[in-house]
Amino acid sequence: MTQPAWVRRFRATDISFPRWARDAPHRCLYTSNRSGTAELYGWDRQEARHVQLTSRPEGTTWGVIHPDGESVWWFDDTAHDERGRWVRQAFDVSGAAGGKAEIAFPDLAPGYPVGLALGHRVAAVGMSERGGVRLHLHRFDSAATTTLYESARHAQVSAMSYDETLLAIEHSEHGDADYPAIRVLRTGCGTVVGEIAGELWDGIGRTLHAVAFAPCPEDSRLLLHHERSGRSEPMIWDLAADTFVQPHIDLPGELSASWYPDGSALLIRRHWLARDELYRYDLGAESLARVETARGVVWGHGVRPDGTVEYQWSAGDRPSAILTESGSPVLEVVEPAPPSAALDDAWVDGPGGRIHALVASPPAASGPMPTVFWLHGGPGGEMTDSFFPIRAAFVDAGFRVVHVNYRGSSGYGAAWRDALRPAPGLVELEDVAAVRDWAVDTGLSDPDRCVITGKSWGGYLTLLALGTQADRWAAGIADVPIGDLVALYEDEMEPVREYDRSLFGGSPEQIPDKWARSNPITYTDRVKAPLLVIASTNDPRCPIRSVDNYLARLAELGTPYEDYRFEAGHMSVVVEEQIKQMARQLDFLSRHLSGPPEDASSAPKL
């Protein structure tokens, strides 16, 4: 029996961008769902051999290859709850499954990871717990681990210099985790361990991130991303000279950068209107040259030792591919995912400015249609012109799909991203409502068959919208949502808890009214649309008690709902579980929307 196209998209082999070892670039590490679960794979390009290195029921997604290419370090958490320890195992593509993993830092207790930087002599590792953050330095010759930095506020390990004498960290001692400062510490090679070599902070309202030190011996240049002009741009900080270089790149959009191997140039990723372009910026000549890529999104990229650019690309209608700058494939998938509908751009006037939306329609679609408004997470995420099996499944079932890059989304400048802070959740939904009304007024959407859905923060917005915009929505699907913000704050993992405190400007105890206004549980008495909630019982980012509280309130009110539970972390990386969840959503809509799309009944009941 031939599988539906939407099922084949989920089951198709997916490969992340392969990251190579700095000193052994023929050895690469990537993530793939080839086994049916996302796991880490090693690839020896000289021997043209691939091997699965990890195998856990819940999958493995966080891994780093050591600079010498002899080992792989991966994070061993419990059922994908993101709390655990770093382990290391040999890089081995002989077919021995990589050998046995061992705990990398035996004297460190389990926690939430906040950065890892590997060198030949030392490693820097950050761990977060409710008591705060500790950043450690581990020496391989003595197996000694020293605490370099600790704070009750969020901090993380960001980058280590090529000679391993300097370590860049980000910290929020100034009070807001969204706008960190960068501190560069000495690792003790000839100086006092932890001595400050430099400090930089751009103030509240401007993010600042350390990317990487120059990949060259005796080079103290640190590549940063800053927002001094209101958008992300690269900057180079020379620690030895205490000077800065800010490349002048006269292109609109958000700019990020990485090093060319000899440190003479930067590979620039320009993100503009939900799509990407690549450029080479020559630091000496101060010149910019385009690296040709197709229209779409670049997920990962890097420059090989010979100067060749490799990147991972996809578009709304085309699945991911790993390519060189000439367009030739680096890795080929035997059975790629079936293509889907292309995305069209729409611009809608909203209460805070023009809103960018992306629209996918079934073939030969015409007239008002049942429409799924699928909202991204974050909140600082973004929907892009990239391949998305969930969207494709809805389109196959006869729905038009609309994505809204509401205020709070990345990709449109710092002011747009931060505009939600006065009223998180409510601000974003003003923009969602504006796009929904535009879709109805222009004849794209049937006003009686508008569905709101999304994952994580998008699931939170779904529950909030069903209570605050009840008349606009015919149904809602809240995927790993937040139902009660107070329970969320009490139970969530510490790095995310710190972010939420910064987002709201304080804790629920400090500003209870603001949290209550944005809390979905506040509006449960107004919910009337059919609701499906999909939730993980082991979610560290959107803990289950938040969902339980919300659904218990609905039950007290006699409001019907459906829920589906699964065991994983924030989201499952098991392919068959993903298919089960998608089938549940399609079945839910086929039962609850009047006059369902013709193809919706064909969804398999798995």
C-alpha positions as CSV (number, residue, x, y, z in Angstrom):
1,M,0.0,0.0,0.0
2,T,1.4,3.4,-1.0
3,Q,1.9,5.7,1.9
4,P,0.3,9.2,1.7
5,A,2.7,11.9,0.7
6,W,2.5,13.6,4.1
7,V,3.6,10.4,5.9
8,R,6.5,9.9,3.4
9,R,7.7,13.4,4.2
10,F,8.0,12.6,7.9
11,R,9.6,9.2,7.2
12,A,12.1,10.6,4.6
13,T,15.7,10.7,5.8
14,D,16.7,14.1,7.1
15,I,20.3,15.1,7.7
16,S,21.6,18.1,9.6
17,F,24.6,20.2,8.4
18,P,27.7,18.1,9.0
19,R,30.2,19.8,11.3
20,W,33.9,18.8,10.8
21,A,36.7,18.5,13.3
22,R,39.0,21.6,13.1
23,D,42.2,19.6,12.8
24,A,40.8,16.6,11.1
25,P,38.3,18.0,8.6
26,H,37.7,14.7,6.9
27,R,35.8,13.6,10.1
28,C,32.3,15.0,10.4
29,L,29.4,14.8,12.8
30,Y,25.7,15.2,11.9
31,T,22.2,14.3,13.2
32,S,19.8,12.1,11.2
33,N,16.5,10.4,11.6
34,R,17.7,7.5,9.4
35,S,17.0,4.9,12.2
36,G,13.5,6.3,12.8
37,T,14.8,8.5,15.7
38,A,17.1,11.5,15.6
39,E,20.6,10.2,16.5
40,L,24.3,11.3,16.0
41,Y,26.2,9.9,13.0
42,G,29.9,10.0,12.2
43,W,31.2,10.5,8.6
44,D,34.7,9.8,7.5
45,R,35.0,11.6,4.2
46,Q,38.3,10.0,3.3
47,E,36.9,6.5,3.7
48,A,33.4,7.5,2.5
49,R,31.9,5.7,5.5
50,H,29.0,6.6,7.8
51,V,28.1,5.1,11.1
52,Q,25.4,5.7,13.7
53,L,27.2,6.7,16.9
54,T,24.3,6.9,19.4
55,S,21.2,4.9,20.0
56,R,18.7,5.9,22.7
57,P,14.9,5.3,22.7
58,E,14.3,9.1,23.0
59,G,17.0,10.1,20.5
60,T,20.1,12.2,20.8
61,T,20.5,15.6,19.2
62,W,23.2,17.6,21.1
63,G,26.7,16.6,20.0
64,V,30.1,18.1,19.3
65,I,33.2,16.6,17.6
66,H,36.5,17.2,19.3
67,P,39.0,19.4,17.3
68,D,41.3,16.4,16.8
69,G,38.5,14.3,15.4
70,E,39.2,11.4,17.7
71,S,36.1,11.7,19.9
72,V,32.5,12.9,19.9
73,W,30.9,14.5,22.9
74,W,27.2,14.4,23.4
75,F,24.7,15.3,26.1
76,D,23.1,12.4,27.9
77,D,19.8,13.6,29.4
78,T,16.9,11.6,30.8
79,A,14.1,11.0,28.2
80,H,15.0,14.2,26.4
81,D,14.3,16.4,29.5
82,E,17.5,18.4,28.8
83,R,19.0,17.7,32.2
84,G,22.0,15.4,32.4
85,R,25.7,15.2,31.8
86,W,28.2,15.4,28.9
87,V,29.7,12.1,27.8
88,R,32.4,11.3,25.3
89,Q,33.1,8.3,23.0
90,A,35.5,7.4,20.3
91,F,34.9,8.6,16.7
92,D,34.8,5.2,15.0
93,V,33.3,4.4,11.6
94,S,34.6,0.9,11.5
95,G,31.2,-0.4,12.3
96,A,31.7,-0.8,16.1
97,A,29.0,1.7,16.8
98,G,31.5,4.2,18.2
99,G,32.4,2.3,21.4
100,K,31.2,2.9,24.9
101,A,30.5,6.4,26.1
102,E,32.1,7.7,29.4
103,I,31.2,10.6,31.6
104,A,33.3,13.6,30.4
105,F,33.3,15.5,33.7
106,P,32.9,13.0,36.6
107,D,33.2,15.6,39.3
108,L,30.3,17.7,38.0
109,A,26.7,17.0,39.0
110,P,23.9,16.7,36.4
111,G,22.3,19.9,35.2
112,Y,21.1,21.9,32.2
113,P,23.9,22.6,29.7
114,V,24.9,26.2,29.0
115,G,27.7,25.9,26.6
116,L,30.7,23.6,25.8
117,A,34.1,24.6,24.3
118,L,36.7,21.9,23.5
119,G,40.4,22.3,23.1
120,H,43.4,19.9,23.1
121,R,44.4,20.8,26.7
122,V,41.3,22.1,28.3
123,A,37.5,22.1,28.0
124,A,35.1,24.7,29.2
125,V,31.6,23.6,30.3
126,G,28.6,25.5,31.7
127,M,25.9,23.9,33.8
128,S,22.7,25.6,35.1
129,E,20.5,24.6,38.1
130,R,18.0,26.4,40.3
131,G,20.8,27.7,42.5
132,G,22.4,29.4,39.6
133,V,25.0,28.9,36.8
134,R,28.6,27.6,37.1
135,L,31.1,27.7,34.3
136,H,34.0,25.3,34.7
137,L,37.4,24.7,33.2
138,H,38.5,21.1,32.9
139,R,42.2,20.1,32.3
140,F,42.8,16.9,30.4
141,D,46.3,16.3,31.8
142,S,45.1,16.2,35.4
143,A,41.4,15.6,35.0
144,A,40.9,18.6,37.4
145,T,37.8,20.8,37.1
146,T,38.0,24.4,38.3
147,T,35.0,26.8,38.7
148,L,35.8,29.9,36.6
149,Y,32.6,31.7,37.1
150,E,29.3,31.4,39.1
151,S,26.3,33.5,39.3
152,A,22.6,33.4,40.3
153,R,21.8,35.0,36.9
154,H,22.1,33.3,33.5
155,A,25.5,32.9,31.9
156,Q,27.0,30.6,29.3
157,V,30.2,29.4,27.7
158,S,30.5,30.9,24.2
159,A,33.9,30.5,22.6
160,M,37.6,29.5,23.2
161,S,40.6,30.9,21.4
162,Y,42.6,28.7,19.1
163,D,45.6,28.5,21.5
164,E,43.1,27.9,24.4
165,T,44.4,30.8,26.5
166,L,41.1,32.9,26.3
167,L,37.5,32.0,27.0
168,A,34.6,34.1,26.1
169,I,31.5,33.9,28.2
170,E,28.1,35.7,28.2
171,H,26.6,36.8,31.5
172,S,23.5,38.8,32.7
173,E,24.9,40.4,35.8
174,H,23.3,43.6,34.5
175,G,19.9,42.2,35.1
176,D,18.4,41.0,31.8
177,A,19.2,37.7,30.2
178,D,18.0,38.9,26.8
179,Y,20.8,41.5,26.6
180,P,24.0,39.8,27.9
181,A,27.4,41.2,28.4
182,I,30.6,39.4,27.1
183,R,33.5,38.7,29.4
184,V,36.8,37.2,28.2
185,L,38.7,35.2,30.8
186,R,42.2,33.8,30.8
187,T,42.3,30.0,31.2
188,G,45.6,30.1,33.2
189,C,48.2,29.4,30.6
190,G,50.9,31.7,32.0
191,T,48.4,33.9,33.9
192,V,46.0,33.7,36.8
193,V,43.1,31.4,36.0
194,G,39.9,33.4,35.5
195,E,41.7,36.8,35.2
196,I,39.5,39.1,33.1
197,A,41.1,40.0,29.7
198,G,38.2,42.1,28.5
199,E,34.5,43.1,29.2
200,L,31.9,44.4,26.8
201,W,28.3,45.3,27.2
202,D,26.0,47.4,24.9
203,G,23.3,48.1,27.4
204,I,19.6,47.1,27.9
205,G,17.8,46.7,24.6
206,R,20.8,45.6,22.6
207,T,21.8,41.9,22.4
208,L,25.5,41.0,22.2
209,H,26.7,37.5,21.4
210,A,30.2,36.0,21.2
211,V,30.4,33.8,18.0
212,A,34.0,32.4,17.7
213,F,37.7,33.4,18.0
214,A,39.7,33.5,14.8
215,P,40.7,30.0,13.8
216,C,44.4,30.8,13.8
217,P,47.3,30.4,16.2
218,E,48.2,33.5,18.3
219,D,45.2,35.3,17.1
220,S,43.0,37.0,19.8
221,R,40.3,38.4,17.5
222,L,36.8,37.5,18.7
223,L,33.9,37.6,16.3
224,L,30.7,39.1,17.8
225,H,27.1,39.8,16.8
226,H,25.8,43.2,18.0
227,E,22.6,45.3,17.6
228,R,24.0,48.8,17.8
229,S,22.2,49.8,14.6
230,G,18.9,48.1,15.6
231,R,19.7,44.9,13.7
232,S,22.1,42.0,14.0
233,E,25.5,42.7,12.5
234,P,29.0,41.3,12.9
235,M,31.9,42.9,14.7
236,I,35.5,41.8,15.4
237,W,37.1,42.6,18.8
238,D,40.8,42.3,18.9
239,L,41.6,41.5,22.5
240,A,45.3,42.1,22.2
241,A,44.9,45.6,20.7
242,D,41.6,46.3,22.4
243,T,40.3,47.6,19.0
244,F,37.1,46.9,17.0
245,V,36.4,46.3,13.3
246,Q,32.8,46.8,12.2
247,P,32.4,45.6,8.5
248,H,30.2,48.0,6.5
249,I,27.7,45.9,4.7
250,D,25.1,48.0,2.9
251,L,22.3,45.3,2.7
252,P,19.0,45.3,4.5
253,G,18.2,42.5,6.9
254,E,19.8,40.7,9.8
255,L,23.5,39.8,9.3
256,S,25.4,36.9,11.0
257,A,28.9,35.7,10.3
258,S,31.5,33.0,10.7
259,W,35.2,32.8,9.9
260,Y,37.0,31.6,6.8
261,P,39.7,29.1,7.8
262,D,42.6,31.5,7.5
263,G,40.9,34.4,9.3
264,S,41.1,36.7,6.3
265,A,37.4,36.8,5.5
266,L,33.9,36.3,6.9
267,L,31.1,34.2,5.6
268,I,28.1,36.4,5.9
269,R,24.5,35.1,6.2
270,R,22.0,37.8,5.3
271,H,18.5,37.0,6.6
272,W,15.9,39.1,4.9
273,L,12.1,38.6,4.7
274,A,12.2,35.0,5.8
275,R,14.9,34.0,3.3
276,D,18.7,33.8,3.3
277,E,21.7,34.8,1.1
278,L,25.4,34.1,1.6
279,Y,28.3,36.5,1.0
280,R,32.1,36.5,1.4
281,Y,33.4,39.6,3.1
282,D,37.2,40.2,2.6
283,L,38.5,41.9,5.7
284,G,41.6,43.4,4.0
285,A,39.9,44.7,0.9
286,E,36.6,45.5,2.8
287,S,34.8,44.0,-0.2
288,L,31.6,41.8,-0.4
289,A,31.0,39.1,-3.0
290,R,27.8,37.0,-3.3
291,V,28.0,33.2,-2.8
292,E,25.2,32.0,-5.1
293,T,22.4,30.0,-3.4
294,A,18.8,29.3,-4.5
295,R,15.9,31.2,-3.1
296,G,15.1,29.7,0.3
297,V,16.7,29.3,3.7
298,V,20.2,28.4,4.7
299,W,20.1,26.4,8.0
300,G,23.8,25.6,8.4
301,H,27.0,26.6,6.6
302,G,30.8,26.6,6.9
303,V,34.0,27.0,4.9
304,R,36.1,23.9,4.2
305,P,40.0,24.2,4.6
306,D,40.3,24.7,0.8
307,G,37.9,27.7,1.0
308,T,34.9,25.9,-0.4
309,V,31.6,26.9,1.1
310,E,29.2,24.2,2.1
311,Y,25.6,24.8,3.3
312,Q,22.3,23.3,4.1
313,W,19.4,24.7,2.1
314,S,15.6,24.2,1.8
315,A,12.6,26.1,0.5
316,G,8.9,25.8,1.3
317,D,8.3,23.5,-1.6
318,R,11.6,21.6,-1.5
319,P,13.2,19.4,1.2
320,S,16.6,20.1,2.7
321,A,19.8,19.5,0.8
322,I,23.5,19.7,1.7
323,L,25.3,21.6,-1.1
324,T,28.6,23.2,-2.1
325,E,28.7,26.8,-3.4
326,S,28.7,25.4,-7.0
327,G,25.3,23.8,-6.2
328,S,26.6,20.2,-6.2
329,P,25.4,17.9,-3.4
330,V,27.7,17.1,-0.5
331,L,25.4,14.3,0.7
332,E,22.5,12.8,-1.2
333,V,19.4,11.2,0.3
334,V,18.3,8.0,-1.5
335,E,14.6,8.7,-1.1
336,P,14.0,12.5,-0.5
337,A,10.8,13.8,0.9
338,P,8.0,14.6,-1.7
339,P,7.8,18.3,-2.6
340,S,5.1,20.5,-1.3
341,A,3.4,23.8,-1.9
342,A,5.5,27.0,-2.4
343,L,5.0,29.9,0.0
344,D,3.7,33.3,-1.1
345,D,4.4,36.5,0.7
346,A,1.8,38.8,2.2
347,W,2.1,42.1,4.0
348,V,-0.7,43.2,6.3
349,D,-1.1,46.5,8.1
350,G,-1.3,45.8,11.8
351,P,-1.5,47.9,15.0
352,G,2.3,47.9,15.4
353,G,3.3,48.2,11.7
354,R,3.3,46.0,8.6
355,I,3.2,42.3,9.4
356,H,4.9,39.7,7.2
357,A,2.9,36.5,6.6
358,L,3.6,33.4,4.5
359,V,0.8,31.6,2.7
360,A,0.7,28.0,1.3
361,S,-2.3,26.8,-0.7
362,P,-3.4,23.5,-2.2
363,P,-3.0,23.1,-6.0
364,A,-5.6,25.0,-8.0
365,A,-7.1,26.5,-4.7
366,S,-9.6,29.2,-5.2
367,G,-12.1,31.1,-3.2
368,P,-12.4,31.2,0.6
369,M,-10.9,28.0,2.1
370,P,-10.6,26.4,5.5
371,T,-7.4,27.9,6.8
372,V,-4.8,26.8,9.4
373,F,-3.0,29.7,11.1
374,W,0.2,28.0,12.3
375,L,2.2,30.1,14.8
376,H,5.8,29.7,15.6
377,G,7.4,29.2,19.0
378,G,10.0,31.2,20.8
379,P,8.5,33.8,21.1
380,G,11.6,35.1,19.4
381,G,11.3,32.5,16.6
382,E,10.2,33.0,13.0
383,M,8.5,31.1,10.2
384,T,10.7,31.1,7.1
385,D,10.5,29.9,3.5
386,S,11.8,26.5,4.4
387,F,10.4,22.9,4.2
388,F,8.0,22.0,6.9
389,P,6.2,18.6,6.9
390,I,3.5,19.7,9.3
391,R,2.5,22.5,6.9
392,A,2.6,20.2,4.0
393,A,0.3,17.7,5.7
394,F,-2.3,20.4,6.3
395,V,-2.0,21.5,2.7
396,D,-2.4,17.9,1.4
397,A,-5.6,17.6,3.5
398,G,-7.1,20.6,1.7
399,F,-6.3,23.5,4.0
400,R,-4.7,26.8,3.2
401,V,-1.9,27.5,5.7
402,V,-0.9,31.0,6.9
403,H,2.2,31.8,9.1
404,V,2.3,35.1,10.9
405,N,5.7,36.7,11.9
406,Y,4.1,38.7,14.5
407,R,5.7,41.3,16.8
408,G,8.2,39.3,18.9
409,S,9.5,37.4,15.8
410,S,13.2,37.5,14.9
411,G,14.4,38.5,11.5
412,Y,12.8,42.0,11.3
413,G,15.1,44.0,13.6
414,A,15.5,44.4,17.3
415,A,12.5,46.8,17.8
416,W,10.1,44.3,16.2
417,R,11.4,41.4,18.2
418,D,11.2,43.3,21.5
419,A,7.8,45.0,20.8
420,L,5.9,42.2,22.7
421,R,7.4,43.1,26.1
422,P,4.6,45.5,27.3
423,A,2.1,42.6,27.1
424,P,3.6,39.2,26.1
425,G,1.1,37.1,24.2
426,L,-1.5,39.8,23.8
427,V,0.7,41.9,21.5
428,E,1.4,38.9,19.2
429,L,-2.3,38.0,19.0
430,E,-3.2,41.6,17.9
431,D,-1.1,40.8,14.8
432,V,-2.5,37.3,14.4
433,A,-6.0,38.8,14.5
434,A,-5.1,41.4,11.9
435,V,-3.7,38.8,9.5
436,R,-6.7,36.5,10.1
437,D,-9.2,39.3,9.3
438,W,-7.2,40.3,6.2
439,A,-7.3,36.7,5.0
440,V,-11.1,36.6,5.5
441,D,-11.6,40.1,3.9
442,T,-9.6,39.2,0.8
443,G,-11.4,36.0,0.2
444,L,-8.6,33.6,1.1
445,S,-10.2,32.2,4.2
446,D,-13.6,30.9,5.2
447,P,-14.5,32.9,8.3
448,D,-16.3,29.9,9.8
449,R,-13.3,27.5,9.3
450,C,-10.3,29.4,10.6
451,V,-8.1,27.2,12.8
452,I,-5.4,28.4,15.2
453,T,-2.5,26.2,16.1
454,G,1.3,26.2,16.9
455,K,4.0,24.6,19.0
456,S,5.5,25.7,22.3
457,W,4.9,29.5,22.4
458,G,2.7,29.0,19.4
459,G,0.7,26.5,21.5
460,Y,0.5,29.1,24.3
461,L,-0.8,31.7,21.9
462,T,-3.4,29.2,20.7
463,L,-4.8,28.7,24.2
464,L,-4.7,32.5,24.8
465,A,-6.4,33.2,21.5
466,L,-9.2,30.8,22.2
467,G,-10.0,32.8,25.4
468,T,-9.4,36.3,24.2
469,Q,-10.5,36.0,20.5
470,A,-13.2,33.3,20.9
471,D,-15.3,34.6,18.0
472,R,-12.5,34.4,15.4
473,W,-11.6,30.7,15.7
474,A,-13.5,27.6,14.7
475,A,-11.0,25.2,16.4
476,G,-7.6,25.2,18.1
477,I,-4.8,22.7,18.3
478,A,-2.3,23.6,21.1
479,D,0.9,21.6,20.6
480,V,3.2,21.4,23.7
481,P,1.6,24.6,25.0
482,I,1.7,26.7,28.2
483,G,-1.7,26.7,29.9
484,D,-0.8,28.4,33.2
485,L,2.0,30.9,33.2
486,V,2.5,30.8,37.0
487,A,2.9,27.0,37.1
488,L,5.2,27.3,34.1
489,Y,7.4,29.7,36.0
490,E,7.5,27.5,39.0
491,D,8.4,24.3,37.1
492,E,10.4,25.1,34.0
493,M,14.1,24.5,33.5
494,E,16.2,27.3,34.9
495,P,17.7,28.8,31.7
496,V,14.2,29.3,30.3
497,R,12.9,30.5,33.6
498,E,15.5,33.3,33.5
499,Y,14.5,34.2,30.0
500,D,10.8,34.5,31.0
501,R,11.7,36.7,34.0
502,S,13.5,39.0,31.6
503,L,10.6,38.9,29.1
504,F,8.0,40.0,31.6
505,G,10.3,42.3,33.6
506,G,10.0,40.3,36.8
507,S,8.5,37.2,38.4
508,P,4.8,36.4,38.9
509,E,5.3,37.4,42.6
510,Q,6.8,40.7,41.7
511,I,4.3,41.7,38.9
512,P,1.3,39.4,39.3
513,D,-1.2,41.5,37.3
514,K,1.0,41.5,34.2
515,W,1.4,37.7,34.3
516,A,-2.3,37.3,34.9
517,R,-3.3,39.4,31.9
518,S,-1.1,37.2,29.6
519,N,-2.1,33.9,31.3
520,P,-4.4,31.6,29.2
521,I,-5.9,30.1,32.4
522,T,-7.4,33.6,33.1
523,Y,-9.7,33.3,30.1
524,T,-10.9,29.7,30.3
525,D,-14.5,30.8,30.9
526,R,-14.6,32.3,27.4
527,V,-13.4,29.2,25.5
528,K,-16.0,27.8,23.2
529,A,-14.2,26.3,20.1
530,P,-13.2,22.6,19.9
531,L,-9.7,22.2,21.4
532,L,-7.1,19.5,21.0
533,V,-4.1,19.7,23.3
534,I,-0.9,17.7,22.6
535,A,1.5,17.6,25.6
536,S,4.7,15.9,26.7
537,T,4.7,14.4,30.2
538,N,8.5,15.1,30.5
539,D,8.7,18.6,29.0
540,P,11.3,20.9,30.8
541,R,10.3,24.0,28.8
542,C,6.5,23.8,28.9
543,P,6.0,21.5,32.0
544,I,2.9,19.3,32.1
545,R,1.4,20.8,35.3
546,S,0.8,24.0,33.4
547,V,-1.3,22.1,30.9
548,D,-3.0,20.0,33.7
549,N,-4.1,23.2,35.5
550,Y,-5.6,24.7,32.3
551,L,-7.5,21.5,31.4
552,A,-8.7,21.0,35.0
553,R,-10.2,24.5,34.8
554,L,-11.9,23.7,31.5
555,A,-13.3,20.5,33.1
556,E,-14.7,22.5,36.1
557,L,-16.5,24.8,33.6
558,G,-17.9,21.8,31.7
559,T,-16.0,22.9,28.5
560,P,-15.1,19.8,26.3
561,Y,-11.7,19.3,25.0
562,E,-9.4,16.5,23.7
563,D,-5.9,15.8,24.8
564,Y,-3.1,13.6,23.7
565,R,0.0,12.8,25.9
566,F,3.4,11.5,24.8
567,E,6.6,10.7,26.7
568,A,9.5,12.8,25.5
569,G,11.1,16.1,26.2
570,H,9.8,19.3,24.8
571,M,9.2,17.6,21.4
572,S,9.6,14.1,20.2
573,V,12.3,13.2,17.7
574,V,10.9,9.8,17.1
575,V,9.4,9.7,13.5
576,E,6.5,7.3,14.3
577,E,5.4,9.5,17.2
578,Q,5.5,12.6,15.0
579,I,3.3,10.8,12.5
580,K,0.8,9.8,15.3
581,Q,0.5,13.4,16.4
582,M,0.0,14.7,12.9
583,A,-2.7,12.0,12.2
584,R,-4.4,13.0,15.4
585,Q,-4.5,16.7,14.3
586,L,-5.9,15.9,10.9
587,D,-8.5,13.6,12.4
588,F,-9.5,16.2,14.9
589,L,-10.1,18.8,12.2
590,S,-12.0,16.4,10.0
591,R,-14.4,15.8,12.9
592,H,-14.9,19.3,14.2
593,L,-15.0,21.6,11.2
594,S,-18.3,22.0,9.4
595,G,-17.9,21.0,5.8
596,P,-14.4,19.5,6.2
597,P,-11.9,19.6,3.3
598,E,-12.5,16.8,0.9
599,D,-9.1,15.2,1.5
600,A,-9.2,15.4,5.3
601,S,-11.0,12.1,5.8
602,S,-8.2,10.3,4.1
603,A,-5.8,10.9,7.0
604,P,-4.7,7.6,8.5
605,K,-5.9,6.8,12.0
606,L,-2.7,5.6,13.5
